[in-house]
Amino acid sequence: MTSLDMPAARTTGAGRVDALTVGDATTYAQWFACLADPTRVRLLHQVATRPAGITVGELAEALGIGQPTVSHHVRKLADVGFVSVRKDRTSTVVMVNPTCCTGLPHAADAVMGVLTPRPCCPEDLPADVTVRQMRADDWEAVRRIYGEGIATRTATAATEVPSREALEAQWLPQHRWVAEIDGEVVGWAALSPVSSHEGYQGVAESTVYVAEQTRGRGVGKALLHKQVVAADEAGLWTLQTSIFPENRAGLAVHHSAGYRTVGVRERIAQLDGQWRDSVFLERRSPMH
């Protein structure tokens, strides 16, 4: 039976990164070959949507094909570890291998190169941008810049700037940063905990905003650099964020800081009476 272990990116020395060994490539080729048959894809879909199991007879009825044909395809899927089979009296019950639900998407990521190690951040930081910790006298500028982001309708689903008290309660105290150009606050970044559960204490949500008049000058890049370096040093293991697909600049700068796209959440938010999708990204600390 073929293993369904997660693929892992590997560094092969001298800065060369090879995300796929011959063994992994062979494994994934077997998986994709198994799914080259449309009937098999439909069958796996039926099994995956019935986690408690589905009988061969039920599969045959759902797909409109004979039981011998179903049994043939089930054996093929079982050979590569996508499903398991057990007997229940006179029936054969087919169940999805739970690892398949994560192994297949990760295999596609490995093939496309998105699991390769990424640098912490871009090195071409703007020389005229200074990033420091947020102070009490920065709140007026921070909230003003927040409002400028809301006005774009591409930065957030929020329609009103939260109060200082709400933001202070939401943001982690040691992970609030502002960017300055010539002494003027032109952007900010903050982290918020994603959960109160102890097991998620190393996971935080990132928010970055840049003043309207300084967009395109590398302010967001400088803020993200400071944010991810500080998060790594503080022991946070995952940063995550959601960005509207239309915000191409936001997506690009996060990718440059080591974030990867996890997926697109369809119709996740409403803004101005319209459904909006968001791209969900995350960055894993190289220290964990």
PyMOL commands that set and color helices and strands:
alter all, ss='L'
color gray80, all
select helices_A, chain A and resi 22-34+38-48+56-63+67-79+98-112+136-152+164-170+198-200+212-214+219-234+248-256
alter helices_A, ss='H'
color red, helices_A
select strands_A, chain A and resi 10-11+17-18+54-55+83-88+91-96+130-133+176-181+184-193+203-210+238-243+260-271+274-284
alter strands_A, ss='S'
color yellow, strands_A
deselect
rebuild
show_as cartoon
